[in-house]
Amino acid sequence: MPCRASGLTLSSPVAYTANVNGPETSLPMTWRVVFFDLDDTLYPPSCGVWPAIGERIQAFLMDRLGVTYDEATKIRRGYFEQYGTTLNGLWHNHSVDPSDYLEFVHDLPLEEMLHPDPELKSMLQELPQKRIVFTNASREHAVRVLACLGISSEIDAIVDLFALEMANKPETVAYERALELAGESDPGLCVLADDMPRNLVPAKVMGMTTVLVSPRQQDGVADLQIERITDLTRALPGLVAHEN
């Protein structure tokens, strides 16, 4: 099972010469940590998990706040823009219990929606860096997702909302805490793969190598873009390259 993100012993940096297809890209010469977002990053959006979570969020808002579906949509969008997540908006404005909320919205038949991904497992096994899930969700949800994908043993740690002390992407403090939990002081030695462009902006400003995981082309958002997470080592071959 993945462990908490404290007390990790990181591997030595892996040296390489950048060799990325496309326009010339200035990338660091070493990486020690690869941070992975969870939902819609480690599995394709076509799996339908995020829309299902979205409907659970709508139901939670309607039930707990006594609002209509349209009102719930408006509240959700507003909190997402202002706080980064609906949960943090509810926590700040309505004293909602985060554990209660996350248990409710993640109550889904994930075993029917996600299945083992041998290609992803193989790609993760190639990485000599620390492989850390960095998510705004809960550890419990992350553990279930990793188990369904068959990659529990390929992830070294989970940095969840509670490990971040209720900070969340794209708040800068969330990235700072993730680095601290990973035991890494230099953002330039880290890669972040995420499906949400706005979550990559603070990481890029800090100096991380950023990878947008999305089938929709969005130029200039990140250092690199890939359609699926299993394309990561093809886009960044230096992740698995060794010194001669």
N, C-alpha and C positions, 0 to 999 in steps of 0.2 A: 504494500500500500504506500502511496505517497506520504511523506512526512511533512511536518511543519517546517517552515522556511527559516528556522533559527539553528545556529550552531553548525552550519554547513562547512565542509572543507572543500574549497574550490580547486579544480585542476589547474595545472600550469597553462599559460596562454598558448594558443596554437598559432604558429607563424605561417604566413602564406603571402602570395603575391596576388593582388586583386585581379580577377579575370571574369568580369561580368559582361554578358552580352548586352548590346545596346550602347547608348551614349557613355562616354568616359565618366566614371563615377569615382569620387574621392572617398575611399573607405579606410578605416583603421587597419593596421597590420596584425592585430591580435584580437581575439575574442575569448572571454572566459565564461560568460553566462549567456544563455538564450532564454529570454522570457517569451512565453506563449500566452496569448489571450485564450479563453476557453470557447465560449459559445460562438458559433458561426466562423470559428478560426480553425480549430482542430477537426472540425467536420464541416461539410458544405452546407450552405443555407438551405439547399433543397431538401435536407432532412426534416425541415419543418419544426424544429425544436423552438426556435426563437418566436415565431408567430404564435405557437401554443403558449409559451410563457407570457407573451403579450396579452393574450386573452385572459389568462389567470390574473394578470395585473389589473386588467379592466374589471374583472369580477371582484377583486379585493377592494378596489376603490369604490365601486358601487355599493358593496356590502358595508364596508366600514365607515364610509363618509356619507352614505345615503344619497348618492348622486345618480344621474342618468348615465347611459353609455356615452353619449356625446359630451357630457360634462366631465366624465372620467377621462375621456380622450384629451380634452383641453387641459385638465389638471396634469395629466401624465406628461404631455408635451412641455408644459411650462416648467415643471420640476426637472425634467430631463435637461432642458436648456440652462436652467439656473444652477442646479446642483450636480449635474452629471448623471444622476440616476433618479428614478421615481422614489426609490426608498429613502434617499437622503432628504428629499423634499418632505416626505411624510414624517420622517424622524424629527426634522427641525420644526415643522409646523403643526404636527398633530400628535407628537409623542408616540408614534407607532413603534411597537416592539420589533426591531429588525429580525429577530429569529422567527417570530410569528409570521411576518411578511414573507421571508425567504422560504420557509417551510411550505407556505400556501402556494406561492407562485411557481415553485419547483416541483409541486406534486403532480408529476406527469409520468406516463408509461414509457420512460426513456428506453427500456429494453426492447420496445416495439419500434422505436424510432431510430435508434443508433445500433450499429453492428460492428464487430471486429474489423479493423482496417489493417491488414498485413503490410500494405505498402507504407503506411504511416509508422507502424511499429518498426519496420526495417530502417526507415529514414532516421527515426529517433535513436535507434541503436548505434547508428554511425557517428553520432555527435559525441565528441570527447568533452564538450563543455557541460556545465551544469544546466539541466533542462528544468525550467521552473514555470509552472502555470501561474499567471498573474491576472487575477480576475476580480471583477466587481461583484461576483456571486459569492455564495458560501462554499466553504470547504466540502460540506456534505454533498452539495450538488456536483462539485468538481470531481469528487471521488466516484460518484455514480457514472458520470460521463466517461471518465477514464476507464472504468471497468467495462462499460458497454463497448468502447472502442478497442478494448483489449490491450491498453498501453499503460496500465497502472505501474508496472515495474520499470517503465521507460521514463517516468517523470520523477525527478529527484525531490521536488518540493512543491507545495501549493502556497501561494500568497493570496489569501482571500480578503474579503472586506473586513473581517474581524481582526485578522493579523495586521491590517492596515489601520486599525483603530478608527474605523468608519470613514476614513478618507477613501476616495475612489478616483479612478481615471475619469476625466483628464486633469484632476487637481495635481499640481506639481508635487505637493507633499506626498501623494500616493507613490510616485516614482522614487522619491527620496527614501521613503520607508521600505519600498521593495528592494532597493539597492542595499540598504542597511541590513535587511533580513537575509539577503543573499551573501552578505559578507564582502560586497564589492564596493570600493570607494570610487572607482573610475567608470563613469557612464560610457566612456568611449570603448570599453572592453565588453560592451553588452549589445545584444541584438534584441529588438522587440518586434514580434509579429502579431498583428492585430487586424481585424476586419473593419474597424471604425477609424476613418481618417483623423477625426479630431483627437483620438486617443494617442495618435502617433506624433502629433505636433509638439507637445511638451517633451517627449522623449528625444525627438530630433534636436530641439533647442538645447537639451542637456548634453548632447553629443552621442547618444546611442545610434546605432545603425538601425534604421526603421524599415520594416517590410509590410506593405499593405497586402492583405490577403483578400482579394475580391475579383470576381469576374468582370466587373465594370471598370473600364479604364479611367483613372483619375490622375492626370499628370501633375507632378510637382508636390504631391502630398507627402510622399515618403521617398527614401533613398532608392527603393526598389518596389516593384509590384509583381505579385504572382497570383495565379488564379486559384490554386489550391495549396495548402500547407505542405503537401508532399513534394511541391516544386522547390522548396526552400534550398536544399543543398545543390540543386542545379543552378539556381540563381546566385547562390553564394558558395561556390565550390571550395573556397578557402576554409569554410567551417569544418571540412573533413580532410583538408590537405595536411600533409605532414612535412616537416623540414627534411630536406635531402641530406 
